[in-house]
Amino acid sequence: MKRIFIVILLVMYHCLSIAQESSKNLDFSAIYQHFVVMEQLQSGKEPTTNQWADLFDTPAYKTLLDNEFRKPIRFQEVFRAAYLPGYTKDINEILSKIDLKGAWWTSWVTSLLEAYENVPKQKTQLLDLINAYKRLDLSEFAIKESARFLSDEKFEGFPKVAFLIFNDSRGYDPIILSLNSFLKADDARDNNALDCMVNKGFNEHFSFQLLYAHEAFHYYRNKKEEFRFPDDNDPYSSLIWIMNQIANEGIADQIDKVNQYFNPGCFADTREGEQYLNYLAMQPELIKRLDSLFVEIKNYPDSSQILSRKFSKMIPRSGHQTGFYMCNTIIEEFGVQSIRTVSRNPFSFFKLYQKAALKNEKYPVFSKDAIACIEILEEKFSLE
Ligand SMILES: [Zn+2]
């Protein structure tokens, strides 16, 4: 009896140490520091220089600032609007204070403000979620899923993940995930989707696991791209950017969108699911229109900058559904394994789509001239 007890204790200790080991790569410091700054502002006081510095030095904010947002004031003004009593909540006024304008920034500030404003009532839920993620072994799944689409990857250690309150996620190093996206929603359709997943035998944190794995794919894939990005002033820069988005997001979406919208598909009826599937249905027509733009780009190199911009503006949702459609076509004809050979090179991805589409007349194919254009770009920007 005593021996059994010792064995049980040893097994428990082993499981606990594995869970702790695998959660070491998860950083929650931006959430804790968010609470500090929030409480200071709620009491009507401006956070001290050190409190702001501690927030922007956390891996999550530091990475977002270095890669994208540059100026801390862009976050600071949203913090003040969300929590400082009497401070303006007018989006245009906030935008003018941080000297930004345009549709993208408007929607960024609007959704970030909404996310921040929800935090006071979500604090307990957020802390519960942190405890759950620290306990569960979630990184193995992310690595296994990424490995399905990447070749020759050693996957040493676990990817680093930094959580914060945000409106989106990023496949940077560390991976940036907004913790608030995984809280139980007010939306009934989202809650039904979560219940449906649990009823089908998935754990309650499965949507988090899927998104983590999606971003982990970007993290590993982007470490070793097989092409080079042109400079911002290169005439083809927006074209290469969107072609890469199409390949990168189309493959990453195989990890989370297949489970969410198709099999088992519990999220197909949510607002986001409906939107995703509507865009997906438009893709065959869109690909036909892209074909003529590729041809124009080939025939009028002097206009390549304008045409490249036009091309990238034509693709909705940063290429997710276009890439997903193309990737599905490739998988249907050549199997999942075939994606590994093209996952790090957008030009190979487009050319493999063409090969797959030629095998089945239900898919739109690119014309000879469009493929010639892709080959010119491949010659120019591929590393191999
Ligand atoms: Zn992505």
Boltz pocket constraint, residues with backbone or C-beta under 6 A from the ligand:
constraints:
  - pocket:
      binder: B
      contacts: [[A, 171], [A, 214], [A, 215], [A, 218], [A, 248], [A, 249], [A, 252]]
      max_distance: 6.0
